[in-house]
Amino acid sequence: MCIGNTLNGGDDAIGPYLAKLLIKEKIPNYIVLDCGTAPENFTSIVQKEKPDRVIIIDAMEMNLEKGSLRVIPADKIGTAHISTHGIPLSILASYLKNYTKEILFIGIQPEKIHGEKISRSVKETAKKLVNILKEEKLGEIEVY
């Protein structure tokens, strides 16, 4: 589930950008959802497919170097500023737990939330994340 706002521009649009990259790669065993600003509108797909794991990816203010990539443990969701653009992420995760064995949150530290386009550092991180997912190396992402 890639989350982000393309209307505001800037790094907040990283979710939809990443979704396009992932769809282009056609990684086996992944269903890529460009959730835009309303991930709650895509819960029926998770409910129907019942995947082993749901990965939620968004720009997250973690007070780290721009473009940093982190796995956010479910119990630390409140310590990173996570903009789901709709319902609180904790409520979304609570609902999704009924249909999956694992929920994994991945945050990308934005350089600038608003602006004309996504910053270079954040785009590079998105490309790195595509390779991590493709090579099944999620364990290499540092935990927040």
MDTraj code that builds the backbone (N, CA, C; nanometers):
import mdtraj as md
import numpy as np

residues = "MET CYS ILE GLY ASN THR LEU ASN GLY GLY ASP ASP ALA ILE GLY PRO TYR LEU ALA LYS LEU LEU ILE LYS GLU LYS ILE PRO ASN TYR ILE VAL LEU ASP CYS GLY THR ALA PRO GLU ASN PHE THR SER ILE VAL GLN LYS GLU LYS PRO ASP ARG VAL ILE ILE ILE ASP ALA MET GLU MET ASN LEU GLU LYS GLY SER LEU ARG VAL ILE PRO ALA ASP LYS ILE GLY THR ALA HIS ILE SER THR HIS GLY ILE PRO LEU SER ILE LEU ALA SER TYR LEU LYS ASN TYR THR LYS GLU ILE LEU PHE ILE GLY ILE GLN PRO GLU LYS ILE HIS GLY GLU LYS ILE SER ARG SER VAL LYS GLU THR ALA LYS LYS LEU VAL ASN ILE LEU LYS GLU GLU LYS LEU GLY GLU ILE GLU VAL TYR".split()
xyz = np.array([
    [0.0857, -0.1164, 0.0000],
    [0.0000, 0.0000, 0.0000],
    [0.0903, 0.1228, 0.0000],
    [0.0961, 0.1899, -0.1147],
    [0.1779, 0.3105, -0.1286],
    [0.0876, 0.4318, -0.1093],
    [0.1239, 0.5165, -0.0133],
    [0.0396, 0.6295, 0.0251],
    [0.1099, 0.7599, -0.0080],
    [0.0333, 0.8573, -0.0577],
    [0.0923, 0.9878, -0.0847],
    [-0.0021, 1.0802, -0.1585],
    [0.0339, 1.2074, -0.1573],
    [-0.0502, 1.3118, -0.2153],
    [0.0207, 1.3774, -0.3331],
    [-0.0266, 1.3504, -0.4526],
    [0.0341, 1.4096, -0.5721],
    [-0.0104, 1.5537, -0.5937],
    [-0.1191, 1.5955, -0.5319],
    [-0.1673, 1.7332, -0.5499],
    [-0.0769, 1.8346, -0.4817],
    [-0.0212, 1.7978, -0.3668],
    [0.0689, 1.8883, -0.2955],
    [0.2084, 1.8902, -0.3569],
    [0.2383, 1.7873, -0.4359],
    [0.3722, 1.7778, -0.4931],
    [0.4736, 1.7469, -0.3851],
    [0.5985, 1.7719, -0.4131],
    [0.7028, 1.7456, -0.3152],
    [0.7116, 1.5987, -0.2788],
    [0.7792, 1.5714, -0.1692],
    [0.8062, 1.4343, -0.1280],
    [0.6833, 1.3608, -0.0756],
    [0.5759, 1.4339, -0.0498],
    [0.4520, 1.3695, -0.0082],
    [0.3957, 1.2823, -0.1207],
    [0.4443, 1.3012, -0.2420],
    [0.3976, 1.2235, -0.3573],
    [0.4793, 1.0961, -0.3783],
    [0.5649, 1.0609, -0.2834],
    [0.6530, 0.9459, -0.3034],
    [0.5766, 0.8140, -0.3126],
    [0.4671, 0.7996, -0.2427],
    [0.3889, 0.6754, -0.2489],
    [0.3421, 0.6423, -0.3900],
    [0.2697, 0.7338, -0.4553],
    [0.2276, 0.7074, -0.5932],
    [0.3452, 0.6883, -0.6896],
    [0.4529, 0.7630, -0.6690],
    [0.5729, 0.7472, -0.7524],
    [0.6293, 0.6056, -0.7365],
    [0.6399, 0.5611, -0.6128],
    [0.6913, 0.4277, -0.5847],
    [0.5987, 0.3204, -0.6420],
    [0.4678, 0.3408, -0.6306],
    [0.3719, 0.2443, -0.6860],
    [0.3946, 0.2258, -0.8359],
    [0.4170, 0.3346, -0.9077],
    [0.4424, 0.3252, -1.0522],
    [0.5691, 0.2447, -1.0806],
    [0.6743, 0.2689, -1.0024],
    [0.7985, 0.1930, -1.0205],
    [0.7763, 0.0437, -0.9944],
    [0.7038, 0.0128, -0.8884],
    [0.6797, -0.1268, -0.8522],
    [0.5917, -0.1978, -0.9543],
    [0.4902, -0.1290, -1.0034],
    [0.4023, -0.1880, -1.1048],
    [0.4824, -0.2182, -1.2313],
    [0.5702, -0.1276, -1.2673],
    [0.6554, -0.1463, -1.3856],
    [0.7471, -0.2682, -1.3698],
    [0.7957, -0.2928, -1.2495],
    [0.8868, -0.4051, -1.2224],
    [0.8168, -0.5409, -1.2239],
    [0.6868, -0.5423, -1.1963],
    [0.6091, -0.6676, -1.1936],
    [0.6755, -0.7725, -1.1033],
    [0.6957, -0.7371, -0.9791],
    [0.7595, -0.8280, -0.8834],
    [0.6608, -0.9398, -0.8479],
    [0.7026, -1.0661, -0.8642],
    [0.6130, -1.1779, -0.8323],
    [0.5659, -1.1730, -0.6867],
    [0.4443, -1.2169, -0.6655],
    [0.3832, -1.2286, -0.5326],
    [0.3555, -1.0952, -0.4646],
    [0.3566, -0.9850, -0.5402],
    [0.3226, -0.8546, -0.4842],
    [0.2015, -0.7981, -0.5570],
    [0.1089, -0.7467, -0.4805],
    [-0.0015, -0.6688, -0.5356],
    [0.0273, -0.5258, -0.4936],
    [0.0492, -0.4387, -0.5892],
    [0.0849, -0.2997, -0.5597],
    [-0.0411, -0.2146, -0.5643],
    [-0.0630, -0.1380, -0.4584],
    [-0.1789, -0.0494, -0.4510],
    [-0.1328, 0.0944, -0.4377],
    [-0.1674, 0.1769, -0.5348],
    [-0.1448, 0.3214, -0.5247],
    [-0.2665, 0.3771, -0.4536],
    [-0.2536, 0.3954, -0.3232],
    [-0.3668, 0.4344, -0.2391],
    [-0.3903, 0.5847, -0.2352],
    [-0.3011, 0.6618, -0.2951],
    [-0.3179, 0.8064, -0.2907],
    [-0.3307, 0.8533, -0.1476],
    [-0.4310, 0.9345, -0.1213],
    [-0.4511, 0.9889, 0.0131],
    [-0.5573, 0.9137, 0.0931],
    [-0.6063, 0.8023, 0.0390],
    [-0.7150, 0.7313, 0.1068],
    [-0.6901, 0.5803, 0.1109],
    [-0.5923, 0.5354, 0.1905],
    [-0.5653, 0.3917, 0.1964],
    [-0.6848, 0.3106, 0.2453],
    [-0.7714, 0.3739, 0.3223],
    [-0.8899, 0.3034, 0.3724],
    [-0.9812, 0.2572, 0.2590],
    [-0.9719, 0.3215, 0.1429],
    [-1.0544, 0.2817, 0.0286],
    [-1.0037, 0.1547, -0.0392],
    [-0.8893, 0.1032, 0.0037],
    [-0.8299, -0.0145, -0.0586],
    [-0.8300, -0.1364, 0.0335],
    [-0.8935, -0.1235, 0.1488],
    [-0.8942, -0.2346, 0.2443],
    [-0.9714, -0.3549, 0.1919],
    [-1.0682, -0.3340, 0.1037],
    [-1.1453, -0.4466, 0.0498],
    [-1.0565, -0.5397, -0.0329],
    [-0.9534, -0.4850, -0.0956],
    [-0.8603, -0.5684, -0.1730],
    [-0.7811, -0.6579, -0.0777],
    [-0.7358, -0.6008, 0.0327],
    [-0.6645, -0.6800, 0.1334],
    [-0.7585, -0.7857, 0.1903],
    [-0.8814, -0.7466, 0.2171],
    [-0.9809, -0.8393, 0.2708],
    [-1.0031, -0.9562, 0.1741],
    [-1.0113, -0.9275, 0.0462],
    [-1.0351, -1.0313, -0.0553],
    [-0.9126, -1.1208, -0.0756],
    [-0.7949, -1.0612, -0.0864],
    [-0.6729, -1.1357, -0.1191],
    [-0.6103, -1.2077, 0.0005],
    [-0.6324, -1.1549, 0.1210],
    [-0.5749, -1.2116, 0.2441],
    [-0.4251, -1.2446, 0.2288],
    [-0.3439, -1.1436, 0.2025],
    [-0.2006, -1.1684, 0.1835],
    [-0.1318, -1.2049, 0.3155],
    [-0.0169, -1.2704, 0.3049],
    [0.0610, -1.3026, 0.4246],
    [0.1131, -1.1762, 0.4918],
    [0.1457, -1.0754, 0.4108],
    [0.2029, -0.9513, 0.4635],
    [0.1457, -0.8322, 0.3866],
    [0.1175, -0.7256, 0.4612],
    [0.0808, -0.5973, 0.4012],
    [0.1927, -0.5000, 0.4353],
    [0.2463, -0.4355, 0.3326],
    [0.3504, -0.3349, 0.3523],
    [0.2883, -0.1991, 0.3237],
    [0.2957, -0.1094, 0.4206],
    [0.2427, 0.0264, 0.4060],
    [0.3620, 0.1206, 0.3965],
    [0.3683, 0.1952, 0.2865],
    [0.4828, 0.2831, 0.2603],
    [0.4340, 0.4261, 0.2450],
    [0.5013, 0.5192, 0.3139],
    [0.4632, 0.6602, 0.3072],
    [0.5837, 0.7460, 0.3448],
    [0.5775, 0.8718, 0.3076],
    [0.6746, 0.9694, 0.3574],
    [0.6441, 0.9899, 0.5054],
    [0.7460, 0.9818, 0.5889],
    [0.7265, 0.9931, 0.7335],
    [0.8350, 1.0813, 0.7931],
    [0.7929, 1.1768, 0.8728],
    [0.8882, 1.2647, 0.9411],
    [0.9436, 1.1901, 1.0620],
    [1.0711, 1.1511, 1.0514],
    [1.1355, 1.0734, 1.1570],
    [1.2567, 1.1453, 1.2149],
    [1.2771, 1.2717, 1.1755],
    [1.3933, 1.3499, 1.2186],
    [1.5247, 1.2811, 1.1827],
    [1.5302, 1.2269, 1.0617],
    [1.6498, 1.1610, 1.0107],
    [1.7007, 1.2370, 0.8884],
    [1.8124, 1.1922, 0.8343],
    [1.8668, 1.2524, 0.7133],
    [1.7683, 1.2314, 0.5980],
    [1.7550, 1.3339, 0.5136],
    [1.6606, 1.3258, 0.4011],
    [1.6863, 1.2002, 0.3185],
    [1.5777, 1.1347, 0.2817],
    [1.5881, 1.0127, 0.2035],
    [1.6130, 0.8867, 0.2844],
    [1.6220, 0.8988, 0.4165],
    [1.6440, 0.7797, 0.4998],
    [1.5247, 0.6857, 0.4898],
    [1.5539, 0.5584, 0.4985],
    [1.4531, 0.4537, 0.4869],
    [1.4513, 0.3753, 0.6170],
    [1.3332, 0.3539, 0.6733],
    [1.3226, 0.2801, 0.7992],
    [1.1981, 0.1926, 0.8005],
    [1.2111, 0.0799, 0.8687],
    [1.0955, -0.0010, 0.9048],
    [1.0477, 0.0534, 1.0384],
    [0.9202, 0.0808, 1.0479],
    [0.8633, 0.1341, 1.1718],
    [0.7854, 0.0217, 1.2401],
    [0.8317, -0.0261, 1.3553],
    [0.7555, -0.1289, 1.4267],
    [0.6168, -0.0760, 1.4646],
    [0.5206, -0.1651, 1.4640],
    [0.3825, -0.1258, 1.4929],
    [0.3701, -0.0529, 1.6263],
    [0.4500, -0.0932, 1.7254],
    [0.4401, -0.0299, 1.8569],
    [0.5037, 0.1087, 1.8613],
    [0.5718, 0.1499, 1.7535],
    [0.6336, 0.2821, 1.7493],
    [0.5650, 0.3753, 1.6497],
    [0.4495, 0.3365, 1.6044],
    [0.3794, 0.4187, 1.5055],
    [0.3572, 0.5601, 1.5571],
    [0.3340, 0.5765, 1.6836],
    [0.3098, 0.7092, 1.7393],
    [0.4323, 0.7980, 1.7468],
    [0.5545, 0.7409, 1.7338],
    [0.6754, 0.8218, 1.7480],
    [0.7231, 0.8820, 1.6166],
    [0.6749, 0.8308, 1.5055],
    [0.7082, 0.8892, 1.3746],
    [0.5848, 0.9634, 1.3268],
    [0.6046, 1.0816, 1.2707],
    [0.4892, 1.1532, 1.2178],
    [0.4506, 1.0871, 1.0869],
    [0.3367, 1.0208, 1.0903],
    [0.2915, 0.9461, 0.9742],
    [0.1630, 1.0087, 0.9242],
    [0.1671, 1.0516, 0.8016],
    [0.0508, 1.1163, 0.7429],
    [-0.0197, 1.0191, 0.6511],
    [-0.1236, 0.9547, 0.7004],
    [-0.1979, 0.8620, 0.6162],
    [-0.2977, 0.9367, 0.5294],
    [-0.3116, 1.0660, 0.5545],
    [-0.3992, 1.1494, 0.4731],
    [-0.5462, 1.1182, 0.4940],
    [-0.5789, 1.0264, 0.5793],
    [-0.7174, 0.9887, 0.6047],
    [-0.7292, 0.9473, 0.7498],
    [-0.7720, 0.8245, 0.7705],
    [-0.7858, 0.7746, 0.9070],
    [-0.6475, 0.7528, 0.9691],
    [-0.6385, 0.7533, 1.1022],
    [-0.5095, 0.7269, 1.1667],
    [-0.4552, 0.5896, 1.1269],
    [-0.3252, 0.5820, 1.1106],
    [-0.2610, 0.4588, 1.0671],
    [-0.2863, 0.3446, 1.1646],
    [-0.2958, 0.3755, 1.2925],
    [-0.3210, 0.2705, 1.3918],
    [-0.4572, 0.2046, 1.3698],
    [-0.5565, 0.2823, 1.3302],
    [-0.6899, 0.2268, 1.3036],
    [-0.6872, 0.1432, 1.1760],
    [-0.6196, 0.1933, 1.0731],
    [-0.6055, 0.1179, 0.9487],
    [-0.5384, -0.0165, 0.9765],
    [-0.4285, -0.0138, 1.0509],
    [-0.3547, -0.1363, 1.0821],
    [-0.4396, -0.2324, 1.1647],
    [-0.5138, -0.1793, 1.2596],
    [-0.5995, -0.2624, 1.3435],
    [-0.7020, -0.3378, 1.2587],
    [-0.7584, -0.2708, 1.1617],
    [-0.8553, -0.3346, 1.0726],
    [-0.7869, -0.4389, 0.9839],
    [-0.6730, -0.4029, 0.9261],
    [-0.6037, -0.4929, 0.8335],
    [-0.5534, -0.6198, 0.9012],
    [-0.5272, -0.6130, 1.0328],
    [-0.4793, -0.7309, 1.1070],
    [-0.5757, -0.8488, 1.0961],
    [-0.7021, -0.8200, 1.0677],
    [-0.8010, -0.9261, 1.0527],
    [-0.7801, -1.0082, 0.9257],
    [-0.7002, -0.9565, 0.8315],
    [-0.6891, -1.0192, 0.6996],
    [-0.5461, -1.0522, 0.6577],
    [-0.4507, -1.0322, 0.7457],
    [-0.3116, -1.0616, 0.7121],
    [-0.2364, -1.1067, 0.8370],
    [-0.1283, -1.1801, 0.8150],
    [-0.0473, -1.2275, 0.9274],
    [0.0474, -1.1198, 0.9792],
    [0.0877, -1.0289, 0.8899],
    [0.1893, -0.9299, 0.9270],
    [0.1625, -0.7968, 0.8576],
    [0.1838, -0.6892, 0.9313],
    [0.1777, -0.5546, 0.8739],
    [0.3137, -0.4908, 0.8967],
    [0.3712, -0.4408, 0.7894],
    [0.5032, -0.3799, 0.7942],
    [0.4912, -0.2353, 0.7468],
    [0.5393, -0.1430, 0.8280],
    [0.5377, -0.0016, 0.7919],
    [0.6774, 0.0384, 0.7472],
    [0.6868, 0.1023, 0.6314],
    [0.8149, 0.1521, 0.5827],
    [0.8017, 0.3017, 0.5605],
    [0.8911, 0.3762, 0.6244],
    [0.8905, 0.5217, 0.6124],
    [1.0088, 0.5723, 0.5333],
    [0.9836, 0.6752, 0.4542],
    [1.0895, 0.7447, 0.3820],
    [1.0930, 0.8871, 0.4356],
    [1.2083, 0.9277, 0.4862],
    [1.2245, 1.0628, 0.5409],
    [1.2192, 1.1645, 0.4268],
    [1.1197, 1.2541, 0.4293],
    [1.1114, 1.3554, 0.3234],
    [1.2154, 1.4655, 0.3406],
    [1.2506, 1.5259, 0.2299],
    [1.3333, 1.6468, 0.2320],
    [1.2408, 1.7675, 0.2411],
    [1.1363, 1.7647, 0.1595],
    [1.0363, 1.8720, 0.1590],
    [0.9012, 1.8105, 0.1237],
    [0.8038, 1.8338, 0.2086],
    [0.6715, 1.7755, 0.1868],
    [0.6014, 1.8407, 0.0679],
    [0.6067, 1.9714, 0.0595],
    [0.5396, 2.0425, -0.0498],
    [0.6428, 2.0915, -0.1501],
    [0.5985, 2.1116, -0.2718],
    [0.6879, 2.1620, -0.3749],
    [0.6429, 2.1154, -0.5115],
    [0.7201, 2.1509, -0.6104],
    [0.6819, 2.1154, -0.7466],
    [0.7042, 1.9679, -0.7775],
    [0.8129, 1.9116, -0.7240],
    [0.8414, 1.7721, -0.7555],
    [0.9101, 1.7028, -0.6386],
    [0.9196, 1.5718, -0.6504],
    [0.9845, 1.4904, -0.5480],
    [1.1348, 1.5171, -0.5519],
    [1.1949, 1.5317, -0.4343],
    [1.3386, 1.5600, -0.4265],
    [1.4208, 1.4403, -0.4761],
    [1.5401, 1.4699, -0.5229],
    [1.6287, 1.3667, -0.5782],
    [1.6604, 1.2588, -0.4748],
    [1.6893, 1.2996, -0.3507],
    [1.7266, 1.2019, -0.2479],
    [1.6133, 1.1035, -0.2199],
    [1.4910, 1.1526, -0.2207],
    [1.3760, 1.0670, -0.1928],
    [1.3468, 0.9753, -0.3121],
    [1.3639, 1.0256, -0.4340],
    [1.3477, 0.9403, -0.5528],
    [1.4510, 0.8274, -0.5522],
    [1.5740, 0.8596, -0.5148],
    [1.6790, 0.7572, -0.5091],
    [1.6448, 0.6501, -0.4054],
    [1.5886, 0.6932, -0.2935],
    [1.5476, 0.5980, -0.1902],
    [1.4367, 0.5079, -0.2422],
    [1.3436, 0.5637, -0.3174],
    [1.2351, 0.4833, -0.3752],
    [1.2918, 0.3763, -0.4680],
    [1.3885, 0.4130, -0.5489],
    [1.4510, 0.3160, -0.6404],
    [1.5249, 0.2072, -0.5618],
    [1.5895, 0.2478, -0.4541],
    [1.6582, 0.1517, -0.3671],
    [1.5568, 0.0542, -0.3056],
    [1.4430, 0.1074, -0.2633],
    [1.3393, 0.0240, -0.2029],
    [1.2832, -0.0760, -0.3039],
    [1.2674, -0.0358, -0.4280],
    [1.2219, -0.1289, -0.5321],
    [1.3173, -0.2482, -0.5394],
    [1.4468, -0.2215, -0.5400],
    [1.5454, -0.3303, -0.5456],
    [1.5417, -0.4174, -0.4210],
    [1.5231, -0.3560, -0.3059],
    [1.5130, -0.4322, -0.1807],
    [1.3943, -0.5279, -0.1872],
    [1.2808, -0.4788, -0.2348],
    [1.1617, -0.5631, -0.2453],
    [1.1811, -0.6722, -0.3503],
    [1.2401, -0.6357, -0.4626],
    [1.2634, -0.7304, -0.5720],
    [1.3568, -0.8433, -0.5283],
    [1.4575, -0.8089, -0.4509],
    [1.5563, -0.9074, -0.4059],
    [1.5192, -0.9715, -0.2719],
    [1.4009, -0.9376, -0.2215],
    [1.3503, -0.9918, -0.0947],
    [1.4485, -0.9708, 0.0197],
    [1.4954, -0.8472, 0.0348],
    [1.5931, -0.8136, 0.1383],
    [1.5387, -0.7104, 0.2370],
    [1.4133, -0.7276, 0.2769],
    [1.3524, -0.6340, 0.3717],
    [1.4300, -0.6265, 0.5024],
    [1.4961, -0.7337, 0.5392],
    [1.5738, -0.7365, 0.6627],
    [1.6917, -0.6407, 0.6631],
    [1.7289, -0.5904, 0.5456],
    [1.8402, -0.4957, 0.5362],
    [1.7999, -0.3525, 0.5709],
    [1.6693, -0.3280, 0.5812],
    [1.6240, -0.1931, 0.6159],
    [1.6366, -0.1750, 0.7667],
    [1.7003, -0.0668, 0.8064],
    [1.7187, -0.0371, 0.9483],
    [1.5835, -0.0120, 1.0148],
    [1.5714, -0.0570, 1.1387],
    [1.4485, -0.0383, 1.2161],
    [1.4556, 0.0949, 1.2883],
    [1.3461, 0.1684, 1.2888],
    [1.3374, 0.3002, 1.3517],
    [1.3311, 0.2868, 1.5012],
])
top = md.Topology()
chain = top.add_chain()
for i, resn in enumerate(residues, 1):
    res = top.add_residue(resn, chain, resSeq=i)
    for name in ("N", "CA", "C"):
        top.add_atom(name, md.element.get_by_symbol(name[0]), res)
traj = md.Trajectory(xyz[None], top)
